[in-house]
């Protein structure tokens, strides 16, 4: 059941019939052919088909026999306990060729065991690998395989075998090497964390299923920490190019059906490669590719696994697409993060790390030890977040042994979104003085409130980010806060992108990422010069990247965002929009109450339909254009009569009197202008069954809603039958005001909801009328008739303090002159003039 080919013990197939000489009398042999045909195959067992872990590493490290690589024979290996003479074998030292990194052209053929009747035991038949000679001994090797969860570079000893941990988001088997390419059999990036689980730094292969994804989150392949939005960063660790990992362009297939999608989608070249790599049978195939020898520069050929070859240009964690989805949900902000990271990069270039303070350039320029000074400058380039040239001087501080800038960098940067960082600082005056020699590290200076830190070096950034981030993590995990401060989170990410210095014994001095991109950072985080948006998104970090969208939750071990579903017992309105166009003649004051659409970023007003007794309103909704998988249940149509609901994200607790909203403080309620004690009494009208989601318990609605499950059904490929034109009819038995709105319940569809649903409906209002000669009515009679229509409203409000709606009646003389009622008949609506809202309606209870 273990997917690793290196751990397989049981094999089904047959021995190659063309090589009978390699089949011993026990029915065993080295040349095996896989088969799925039970008529010709049988089960074989080999607990170490590829040899021990130590043998595998020696085979990869030394490659083929010495004489095959250098073109001449050697004396051979000697016995350290026996001297065979000056010119005999084993006397002279052999400098065996070796490569620290895995190099496919250095492949060789392993030996094998066959039963020898004369010996009464298995006999070793060496192949052409140097390891076959080294390991042909009864003595136990002093070399040991690197422990699971650890990575051992060349020259690792017993004392430092635990110092390099497996990168987060991956699982490392015993004997793992620091290779980043996928061709290495046990490279550190060979095995990604399985979907539905998370793998912190140092996760071993056998422990990769130990940490299940937490409820309320989803964990795709390569998840490192869902709580803080960490993924494996597969493409960056393997230094894949932007063109290779872009999941959106170029498009190679149009209108292709994918599992889980009910409409065809376009498939990019990157995604097609990822699909091809997991196609049946690919993993068992081998191809020959050319590689450049890092030592000699020669181009050589070598065999590689076909699946690894295809995956070498696939970002297996699909982070780019996940980040774009998070931005569309409004929980990820890469543009300000990139600007901040580019500023940290400039500090890194000017001051370096503690391990990089003396550079070769300094030595070549003859910079002396004492009083060293240099100038750092960066040209104005929009793609690197600079609207004007950036220049600072830096000096060598002998006391701290660090480069220090002559003026501090203050965060957050000017022009970054105030809504995102929630901090606004004055940049015209500097508080911290970097020019003072031996100045103590004090990022806050005298800035009261600790809101706008200042930094004189990259190590300042590192010390501050590590310490503050560690504190924030502790607070979040303890439940004291729900998220890390965005400024601290982004600064920590920028530092980890560059940092190489770490002290694993201290949580506030560790390098939590394996990225270490150095001078590659500007290319990774560059901005489009025309739009200012990121060119590449997989370098972005988002704390809520893997959190289920607002309004939804998930069960433990969720693998994708599609497993995040609206909780039917705790539905929350995230955003509202009106389905009616603002210029519809029946919509009253469409730009009023914008806070009812979104309390943080209002979209538009929430219009109202004012209906008289016996009138009929018909709302026609055209939903044929909705996006793939955006179905009813992720949004809903709601009607509110005679009142206005609370703004979105106000979670009303109606079990107490008066109602309360624990999620919104009283001060925020007052600032927004809606008190929960009042607006929570306005409840959504009960809708016909066709407009409600089906009940998973009774399955009552499945027959009416789930028409789109199979091809040929009336509304295939949609999940329900709302993706078409349909109508809602409202009959008023008394005069009242109706507020029709769409309400978003699933945070995955913020973008679709905001762009596709507003104004997607039309409205007509009619009322039954008898054939009456209105010319026989005087203007006064018409006004009196209008007033009587609203007399019954005064008894429809539940609260004693509520007053009947206030209406502005037209002046009779204006009516007579405007409508010329004595000359031609007119409708009551014409005589009544503009329909106006009750200004007190939002604070009154529902009828």
N, C-alpha and C positions, 0 to 999 in steps of 0.2 A: 503493500500500500504506500510505501514511501516514494515520492516522485523523483527523488534524486537518482540518476543512473549509477552514481558511485556507491549507492547503498543497496542496490537491488541484489537479492540473493536467489530468486527463483526466475527461471527463464523458460519460455515455451517455444519449441521449435525443433530443429534437427541438426545433426552434424553434417558438414559439407560432404556429400557422397563422392565428389570428385577428388577428395584427398583421403582415401581410406588408410593410407600409411600413418596418418596422424590421429587415428582412433585406437586407443589401447584396448586390451582384452577386458577391461572393466566397463567398456562402452563410453569412455570419456575422450574428449578431444578439445583443442583450442579454437577450432574454426567452426563457429556456430552460426546458424541462419535462423532468424526469427520467423515465426509462422503463426497464423491465426487459424489454420486449418487443423481441427482435432484429428483428422484422419491420417495426417502425415507427421504431426508433431508429437512431442512428449515433453514432460517437465524435467528440467535440469536444475541443479542447485550448485551455486558457487558463491560462498560468502565473501570472497575477495577477488572478483573477476578482474579488477585492475591492479591487484596487489595491495599491500598495506599502504597506509597514508604516507609513511616515511619513504617507501619505495616510489610512490607517485611523485613526491616532491623532488627526490633525487633524479628521477627520470626527466622531469621538466627542467631542472636546474642544469644538469650536465649534458643532456641531449644524447646524440649518437656517439658511437665509439670514437675514441681519440684518433685513431688512424683514419677513420672516415672523414673526420672534420679537418685534420691538418694535412692529410695526404702522406703520412709516414707512420711507421710502426713505432711502438714504444717498447721498453724492456718488459712492461707488464707489472702487475702488482706482486709485491713480495710479502713474506711472512715476517712480522716484526720480531719473532722469536728465533729466527734462523738467518744466518749470514751465508750467502751463496757465492761470495767472491765479488771482486771489484767489477768485473764485466758481466756478472750474471743478473738474472731478473730481480727487480725490486731494489737495485742499488741506487739508481739516480732518481731524483725528484721529477715527477711529471706535472707540469702546469696544465691541468685540464681546462679546456674551454668551458665557460659557464656564463649564464645570463641571469641577472637578478630578476628581470621581468620576463614573463612568459612570451616566447617568440615561436609562433606556429611552425615556421620552416625548420626549426630544430627538432622536428619530430623523429621518432624512432619506433621500432617494432619490439614489443616486449617479448620475453621468453615465456616458457610454459612448462608445466609438469606433466609427465606421462608415467604410467606404471611400468616399472622394470621388473620382470619376473626373476631375473638373476639376483637383483638386489633385494627383491621382496618388498620394495618400497617405491615411492614416486621418485623419479629422476628429473633434475632440473636441466632444461635445454635452453641455454641463454639465447636471447635475441641480439639485436645490434644496438642495444642501449648501454651506455656506460654504467648505468645503475644495475644492469644485470650482472656485471662483473663485481661491482662494489658490494652488492648484497648477496653474492654467492659465498656465504659463510655461515657456519653454525653459531658464530658469536652473536650476541645480542647487540644491536646498534646503540651507541650512546646518544644518538639523535632522537628526539621525541617530537611528536606532532604538536603543533601549536594548539592550545586549548580552544574549545568551542567558545564563540563569542569574542575571540581575540584574533588579531592579525599580526603575523610575525614577519617583518622584513628580513632581508639578508643580514646575517651576522647576529641575529637575536640570540641572547644567552638566557640562562635560567633566571637571572635577576631581573631582566627587563621583558620577560615573556608576557607579562600582564599589562604592559604599559600602553599598548595600542588597542583600542576597543573597536569592535565592529561598528560601522557607521549606523546611525539611527535610520530605521526604515528597511534595514536588511537583516539577514540572519546568516551568521558565519559558522561553517562546519569546522571540525577539527582539521588543522593543517592549512588554514586559510592564508593566502598571500596578499600583499598589497596591490596586486594588479587591478587596474581599473577597466581593462578591456574584458569583454565577455568571453573571449576565447580561452582564457585561463580556466582550467577545470575547477579550481577552488579559489578564484579571485574573490576579493572582499565584496564585490558587487554582483556576485553570481546569483544569489538567492534573495529575492525580495520578500518582504513581510507579506504573508498571505492576506487576502481580503477578509474583512470581518475581525481583524486583529491589529494590534499595534506592537511595534518592536522598538524599544529604546536602545540607546547606545549599549553595545556589549551583549546583544541578544545572540544566544547560540542556536544552532540549527534545530536541535531537539526541543528548544523552548519557544519556538516561533508561534506556537498556538497557545501560549500561556496567558497572555493578556488579551481578553476579549474586548471588543469595541464597546464603549460605555453607552448606556441608553441615552437617547437624545442626540447621538452623533452617528456618523457613518464613516467607515474605514475602508477605502479602496485599497488596492494593492500598493504596497510601499508606504503605509502609514507609519509615522514615527510617534506622533502624540496628537490624538484628535482634540484633546482639551485645549491645546494651544496652537492648533492648525499646522502642525509640522508634518511634512512629507519627506520622502527619501531624497528628493532633488536629483533624480537619476540622470537627467540630461546634463546638468551642470557638473556633476562629479565625473562624468565621462567626457566632458568638454565637447558636447555635440553642438553643431552650428545652428544658428537661428533658422536657416532655411530647412535644415533636416527635421527640426522638431516642431515647426509651425503646424498646428493641427487643423488649420483652416485653408491654407493655400500651399501649393496649387491643388486644384480639384482634379481628380482622375476618374471619378465615377459620378454621374448625375442620377438622382432619383433611385437610390439604392435602399432596399429594405434592410434594416438592422434589427437584431433581437431587442425587444422592449419598446420599439417605436412603431407606431401605427400608420405613419406616413413615410414615404421615401425621403431620404436625406442625401445631401452631397457628401462624398467621401474624399478626404484629402490624401495626398501621397503618403504623408506620415501615418495616418490611421490605417491605410491599406497595408503598409509594411507591418504594422503591429498585428493586424489580422492574419497576414500571411505567416508570421512567425509562430502562431499557435494553431495553424492548420494541421489536420491529421496527417501523420507520417513525416512531417517536416523534421521533427527532432531526431529521427533515426537516419537522416541523410547527411552526406559529407560532400563538401565542395572544396576546390582548390583556389586559393587567393594569393595575390602577390603582396609582399611586405618588405619594407625597407629595414635592413639590419641597422640597429641603432649604433653598433660599434664600428662597422666598416662602411656603411652607407650603401651597400650593395642591395639590389632588389632580388628577393628570393621568393620561391613559392612554397606554400605549405597547406595542408588540409585543415579545414575547420568544420565545425558542425553547422549545418545549413540554418537551423533555427537561431543559433547565436549570430550568424552572419547577417541575417535579416534584422534581428533585434538590435544589432550594433548601431542602427539608425532609428531606433524607436525609443521614445521616452516612456518607459514602462509604467511610470506612475501617473502619466497623463496630467501633470500638474498645470501646464499651460491652460488647458481647457477648463480645469477645475477653478483656476483663479478667475478666468473670464466669467464663468458662471457666477462666482461669488461677487464679482463687481456688478453684474447685472442684478443680483439680489440686494445690492446696496450694503454689503458687509465687508467689502474689500476696497482699498483706496491705494492703488499702486503709484499713481503720479506723485503725490506728496512724499511717499516713501522713497521713491527713486531720487527725488531732489535732495532729500536728507542724506541718503546713502552716498550720493555723489559728493556732497560736502564733506562727509566723513572720509571719503576716499582722498580728497585733496589734502586733508590733515594727515592722512596716512602717507601720502607721497612726500609731504614736507617734513614730517617728524618721525615716521617709521614706528617700528615696535622696539621694545627693549632689546630684542635679539637682532635688530637690523640697523642699529644707530650708526655704525661705521660702515660705509659703503665703499665699494671699489672706486666709484667716481670721486669720492672725497680723497682717497689716497692718490689717485692720479692727478688731481688738481693741487696736490701738495698742501691740503688743509691741515693746519697744525692742531695739536691736541687742545691747546688752550685758546679760548676766544674764537672758536670757529663760528662763522656766520655765513649764511647762504640765503638766496632769494628764490622763492617759488612763485611761478606765475602760470596762469591758465588763460588762454584766449577766450573771448566771448563766443560761445557756441550754444545755440538753443538746444541742441540735442544732448548736451551735457548739463542742462539746467542753468546756464549762465547767460544773462542778458547783457552783461558787461564784463570786462576783463577782471580776473581775480588775481590778486598779488599780495603776498605777505612775506615778510622776512622771518627767518628762524635762526636761533642760536643754540649752541651746545651748552647745556647746563651740566657742569662737571659734578655737582653735588648729587643730582638725581640720575646722571648718565643718560640723559634724554635730550632730544631736540625739542625746543619750545618755540611756539610762534610769538611774533612780536605783538600781535593783537588777538583777542579771543574770538572764537566762533560762537555765536549765540543761537540757541534753538528755542522754538522752531524758527525756520527761515522765513524771511519776508515773502509774502505772496502765497504761502501754503494755506490750504483751506482752514478757515477758523472753525468751521463746523466739525472738521475731522480732528484736529489737535486740541480744539477747545481752549486755545491759549493765544493771547495777543500781547505782544511785547513791544517796547520802544527800542528801536535799533539805532537811534541817533547818538546815544551815549553808551559807552562801555563802562561796566562796573568793575570788572576784574582786570587787574594789571598783570599782563604776562611778561612785562619787561624786567620786573624785579627778579634778580637772581635768587635761586633757591626758594622761590615762592611756593608756599604750601598748596597742595591740591584743594581747591575750593570752587567747585563748579557753580555754586549759587552766588558767590560773592556776597554782596550785601543786599541782594534782591529779596526783599521780604515776601514771604509766601511760597518760596521754592517753586516757582513756576517757569522761569526762563533760565536754564542752566547755561554756563559759558565754559568753553574748553580751550586750553592752550596747546594741546598735543593729542595725538591719537591715543596714547596711553591714558590721557584724561578721559577720553570717550570710553575706553575699555573699562577702566576702574568704575566709572559712574554707572555704565550700562549693566555690568555684571552685578554690582551691588544692588542697584535699584530693581533690576529684573528679578533677582533672587527673592527680594522682599515681596514683590508683586505676585510672584508664583505662590509663595507661602500664603498670602492673603486670599488668593483665589481658591486654592485647594482647601482652605479652612472655611470657605463660605463667607468670609468677611467682605468680599467684593466679587463682582460677576465677570470682570474682565481686567486685563492689564492696561495701564495707561498707554494710549497709542504712541505718545512720544517716546516712552521708555521701550515699548515693544519694537518700534521701528529702528531706534538707535541700537538696540541689542542685535537686531538682524543685520544692520550695516556692519557692526563690529565683527560679528561672526563670519560674515562674508570675507573679511580681510584677515582676521586674526589667525596666527599660528602658534602663539604662546599660550600654554595652558598649564595649570596646576590641578591635577585631578583630585588632590586632597582637599581642595577648597571649591565649594560651589560657586563662590563669587569671583573666581579667577579662572574659570574653565572656558574652553572653547566648545560651545555646545553644538556647533555644526562642523562638518568635515569639508566645508566648501573651499575656503582659502584661495579665492580666485585672483587676488592680487591685482595686477594691472589689467586683467580682463574685465574688471567690474564696469568701467565706463561703457564698454561694448554691450555687456549684459543688460545694463540699466539705462541705455540711451533712450531719448525721447524723440518722437517724430517731430521734425522741425515745422511741419505744416499744422499739425493738430495738437502737439504738445503731449500726446498720449504715449504710453510705453510702446516700444517696437517689439519687445519680447516680454512675456508675462510670467514665465516660469522662474524668474529671479525674485519675484514678489513673494512676500510672506503675509498671511492673513490669519489673525487669531481665530476668526469664526469660519475659516475655510471649510471645516468638516463638521460644523455644528448644523443640526437639522434646521431648515429654514424656519423663520418665525411662524408661529401658529401650528407647528408640527412637532412630532416626537417620533422616536423609533425604539424598537426592541434591541436588547444587547446583540452584538455580532452583526449589525447591519453593514452591508457591503457597499451600498450606493445610496445616493440621495433619493432614488425612487422608493426606497424603503421607509422614508420619512413621510408619515401620513398625518392628516388632520385628526386631532383627538376629538372624537364626537362628544365626549363628556366635558370638554373644556375648549370650546371653539372661541377663537379670538379674532376680531376684525382688525386687519393690518392696515388697509387703505380702503377708501371709498372713492368712487367716481360716479357722476351722474350719467345715465345712459342717453340722456336727451341732449340734443344740440342746444347751445346757448341761445340761438336765434329763434327757437320754436316759440310761436305766438302764445302757447298755453303755459309756458314756463315762466314763473314769476321770480324776478330778481335772481337770475342764475349765478351771479358772482358773489352772492352772500354766503356766509358761513364757510369760508375756505378751510377753517381749522377742522371741520368735520370730515374733510377728505384725508388730510394727514396733518397731525398736530405739529410735527417737526418741520416738514417741507410741504406746505399746502400746495395742492395741485390746481384746484379750481374751486369755485363755489359749489354749493349743493342746492340746486334749484328745487322749486316746489310747484305742484299743480294745485291750483285753487279750484275746488269743485263745488257747485251748488247742488242742492237736493235734486235727485233723480237724474243727474248727469251721468254719462258713461264715458270713461277714458279708455282708449285702446292704445296700448304701447306695443309697437311692432319692433322686434329685435332681430337684427341681421347678424348672426354669429358664424356665417360660413367662412370667414377669413381667419378664425382663431388659429394659433400656432399648434404645432404637433404636441399632442398629449396634454394640452391645456383644456381641461374638461370641467364640466359642472361638478361642484363639490370642492374644487380648489378655489372657486369663486361662487357667489350666489347672488340672486336677485332678491332685494329686500324692499319692503314697503313700510313706511312709518306714517301713521295717521294722527294728525292733530298735535304733533310734537316733533322735536328734533332729538336724535340719539346722541350719546356721548361721543367725543372724538375717538379715533382709533387708538388702540393700545390701552384704553381705559377698561380694565377688567372689573366689571361690576359684581359686587357681592350683595345680592338681594336677600340674603338670609337674615340680614340685620336691618333694623329700622332706626334712622334712615339708611339707605344703601351707602356703601363705601367702595373705594377703589384702592386696594392696598398697593397697586403698582404705580400710583401717581400721588405725589404728596399734595397736601391741601394748598401749599403755596403755588405749586405748578398748576393746579386746577384753577386757582384764582387768576394766575397769569394768562392762562389760555382762555379763560372766560366761561368755563363750564364746570359747575360743581356736581360731583357724583351724586350727592344727596338729591339732586333735582333731575339731572339727565338720565340717571339709571332707571327712573320710572318710565321712561319712554322705551317700549319694547317693540320688537319686530312683529308685524302682523303674521298670523299663521297663514302659510301659503298652501295652495292645492298640492296634493301628493305628487303630481307630475314634476313640480318644481323643487322637491326635496330630494336629498340623496337617499338611496335605498338603505334599508336597515340590514346590517350584516347578520343580525340575529334571526330575523323573520324571513329575510330574503324577499320581502313583499314587493320591493320596487325593481328587482332584477329584470323581470319580464318586460317592464316598460322602459327602463333606462339603458340596459346593456344590449342594445340592438346591434352594436358594431363589433361583436366578437369574431365573426367569421366572414370571409369574403362572400359577397352576394347578398348580405343583409342590407336593409335599406340605408343605413348610415355608416357602413364600413368605410374607412378604417377607424372611425371615432369610437371612443369608449361609451359615449352616451348619445342620445338623439337631440342634443341641444345645438349642435354645430350646423344650424340651418336657420331659416327664417321662421320665427314663431311669435305668437301674440299673447299678451296678458290683457284681460278686460277687467276694469274696475268700475263698479256701480256704486254711486254714493246715495245712501238712503237719507242722508242729511248733509247739510253744508259742512265741509271740512277741508283741510289742507293735507295733501298726500305728498310725501317725499319718497320718490323711487330712486334707489341707488344700487349699483353693483358693489359688493363687498368682497375683498380678497381675504381668503382664509389660509392660503398656502404661500409662504414666503419665497418659494422657488420661482414664482411667476410674477415678481414685481414688474419686470420690464414689459412683459406681454400685457399685463393688466393695465399699466399706465398708458401704453401706446395703442392697444387694440380695442379696448372696451369703451372709452369715453366717446359719447356722441354716436354710438353704433345703433341707436334706436330712433324711431319717429313717434310722434304722439298726435292723436286727434281726440277731441272732446266733443261729444254730441249730447243733446237732451231731447226727450220727447216733447213735442209741441202740438197743440191743436191749431186748427186754422182760425186764427184770430186777427181781426183787423186792428193792428197796432195803432193806426191813425186815430182810432177812437179813444186811445189812452192819452191822458195828459201827461206832461213831464212829471208832475207831482205824484201821479198815480204810479208811474214807473219807479220812482225813487222809493215810494212807500212799499211797493212790491219787493224791491231789492232788500229793503231793511227787514221785512218780515221773513225773508229767506234765512236771515242770520239770528232771528230771535231764539231759535231752539238751541243755538250753540252754547248759550249761557248755562244750560243745565248739563252739558256734556263733559265738564271738567271736574275731576275728582277732588282736587285740592280746594279747600274753602277760600283760600286767598286768590285763587285764579279768577281773572276777569274775562268777560267775553272778548273776543277779538275786536281790536279797534280798527275800524274801516274808514277810509277817507271817501265820503260820498261826493259825487260831482255836484256842482252848483246847478240848480234847475235851468237858470238862464244860459249857462254854458252848454248844457245838453241840448236845449232848444236851438241854439245858434249853431252848434257843431253838427248836429245830426238832422236838423231841419225836419223834425218829426211831424210837423203839421203838413208837410208837403209830400212825404213818402213814408211808407211803413219801414220799420227797423226792428231788429231783434232786441231782446232784453239786454244781451251782452253789449251791444253797441251803446245802448243808453246808459249802461252802468260804467262804462269807461274802463280805465286800466285796473286790473286786479292787483291788489296790494296785500303784502304779507302782514300778519299781526306781529309787531316788533317784540312782543313779549312771549311769542309762541315757543321759543327755544327753552324757556325755563318752566313751562307748564307741563303737567302730567298728561299722560295719554288718556283719551276718552275711553 
